[in-house]
Amino acid sequence: MCMRTNIVLSEELLREAMRYSKATTKRALVEEALQVLVHVRSEEKRRQTYRERLSVLDRKLAGLTLREPPLSVLRHDRESR
């Protein structure tokens, strides 16, 4: 689905953005900018939820002792792949 809209954009900002983009039209530039925004924000949200899950896991595992240091467990896991 496409939506037609009229927007007023800064010509200076558009020129600068075009230098960083491969877009050849203003429409393509705006679409690229929207795609980048969505990607960046979704990655931020993913990282935030990852931090929250790690925090919960840390609280659950507090007080437990491992037979092996975590670094050796991670190294073994990486080498087994």
C-alpha positions as CSV (number, residue, x, y, z in Angstrom):
1,M,0.0,0.0,0.0
2,C,1.3,3.4,-0.9
3,M,0.3,6.8,0.5
4,R,0.6,10.0,-1.4
5,T,1.5,13.0,0.7
6,N,3.0,16.4,0.4
7,I,5.7,17.5,2.8
8,V,8.0,20.5,3.1
9,L,11.6,19.5,3.5
10,S,14.8,21.6,4.0
11,E,16.6,21.8,0.7
12,E,20.0,21.9,2.5
13,L,19.2,18.8,4.5
14,L,18.0,17.0,1.3
15,R,21.3,17.9,-0.5
16,E,23.4,16.7,2.4
17,A,21.4,13.5,2.7
18,M,21.7,12.8,-1.1
19,R,25.5,12.9,-0.7
20,Y,25.3,10.0,1.8
21,S,22.8,8.1,-0.2
22,K,22.7,6.2,-3.4
23,A,19.1,7.4,-4.0
24,T,18.6,9.5,-7.1
25,T,15.2,10.9,-6.3
26,K,13.7,12.7,-3.3
27,R,11.1,10.0,-2.9
28,A,13.8,7.2,-2.9
29,L,15.8,9.3,-0.3
30,V,12.8,9.6,2.0
31,E,12.0,5.9,1.7
32,E,15.6,5.0,2.5
33,A,15.6,7.3,5.5
34,L,12.4,5.7,6.8
35,Q,13.9,2.2,6.3
36,V,17.0,3.2,8.2
37,L,15.0,4.7,11.0
38,V,12.9,1.6,11.4
39,H,16.0,-0.6,11.3
40,V,17.9,1.5,13.9
41,R,15.0,1.7,16.3
42,S,14.1,-2.0,16.0
43,E,17.8,-2.8,16.8
44,E,17.7,-0.5,19.8
45,K,14.6,-2.2,21.1
46,R,16.1,-5.6,20.5
47,R,19.3,-4.6,22.4
48,Q,17.2,-3.2,25.2
49,T,15.1,-6.3,25.6
50,Y,18.3,-8.4,25.5
51,R,19.8,-6.3,28.4
52,E,16.6,-6.8,30.3
53,R,16.7,-10.6,29.8
54,L,20.3,-10.7,30.8
55,S,19.5,-8.8,34.0
56,V,16.7,-11.2,34.9
57,L,19.0,-14.1,34.2
58,D,21.8,-12.6,36.3
59,R,19.3,-12.3,39.2
60,K,18.2,-15.9,38.8
61,L,21.7,-17.2,38.7
62,A,23.1,-15.1,41.5
63,G,24.7,-17.3,44.1
64,L,25.3,-20.2,41.8
65,T,28.8,-21.5,41.3
66,L,30.0,-23.1,38.1
67,R,32.3,-26.1,37.8
68,E,34.2,-24.3,35.0
69,P,34.8,-20.5,34.6
70,P,32.3,-18.9,32.2
71,L,35.1,-18.0,29.7
72,S,36.1,-21.6,29.2
73,V,32.5,-22.7,28.8
74,L,32.0,-20.0,26.1
75,R,35.3,-20.9,24.4
76,H,34.3,-24.6,24.3
77,D,30.9,-23.7,22.8
78,R,32.5,-21.5,20.1
79,E,35.0,-24.2,19.2
80,S,32.4,-26.9,19.0
81,R,30.5,-25.0,16.2
